[in-house]
Amino acid sequence: MQLVVKTIRLQDGEYQAICPCLPYCVSRGRTHDEVISKHRETVRGYMAALTNFVPDRLEFSVVDEP
């Protein structure tokens, strides 16, 4: 399964990641790598909570927003 993840650098220097196709699925982290790693787990939990199914392969297309 391929998902688009948008990352935004916040004013406090941290990063935020969102999946536009999954409402309210948001993660924060101190670094870009950390937020992507956290968001991968957030998406898995989000999908498990909604559908009781998590695909074996989750691929992210990361888009960095200014």
C-alpha positions in Angstrom: 0.0 0.0 0.0 1.4 3.4 -1.0 0.5 6.5 1.1 1.6 10.1 0.6 3.0 11.7 3.8 3.5 15.4 4.1 6.1 16.7 6.5 6.2 20.3 7.8 8.9 22.0 9.8 7.2 23.8 12.7 8.3 27.1 14.2 9.7 25.4 17.3 12.0 23.4 15.1 10.2 20.1 15.3 8.5 18.3 12.4 5.0 17.3 11.9 3.8 14.5 9.5 0.3 14.0 8.1 -1.4 11.6 5.7 -4.0 13.7 3.8 -6.0 10.5 3.0 -6.3 9.6 6.8 -8.1 12.4 8.7 -6.5 13.4 12.0 -3.6 11.0 11.5 -0.7 13.2 12.7 2.7 12.7 14.2 5.4 15.0 15.6 9.1 14.5 16.1 12.4 16.4 16.7 14.0 15.4 13.4 12.8 14.5 10.0 13.8 10.9 10.3 12.1 10.6 13.7 8.8 12.0 12.5 8.7 9.6 9.6 9.5 6.6 11.9 6.8 7.7 14.4 4.3 8.3 11.6 4.8 4.8 10.2 3.7 3.4 13.6 0.9 6.0 13.9 -0.5 4.9 10.5 -0.3 1.2 11.4 -2.2 1.9 14.7 -4.8 4.1 12.9 -5.5 1.5 10.3 -5.7 -1.3 12.9 -8.2 0.7 14.9 -10.4 1.5 12.0 -10.3 -1.8 10.0 -8.6 -4.4 12.1 -6.3 -4.9 9.2 -2.8 -3.6 8.6 -1.1 -4.3 5.2 2.2 -6.1 5.4 3.9 -3.5 3.2 3.3 0.2 3.8 5.2 2.5 1.5 5.4 6.2 2.0 6.0 8.9 -0.6 7.3 11.8 1.5 6.6 15.3 0.4 8.4 18.1 2.4 6.4 21.3 2.6 8.0 24.6 3.3 
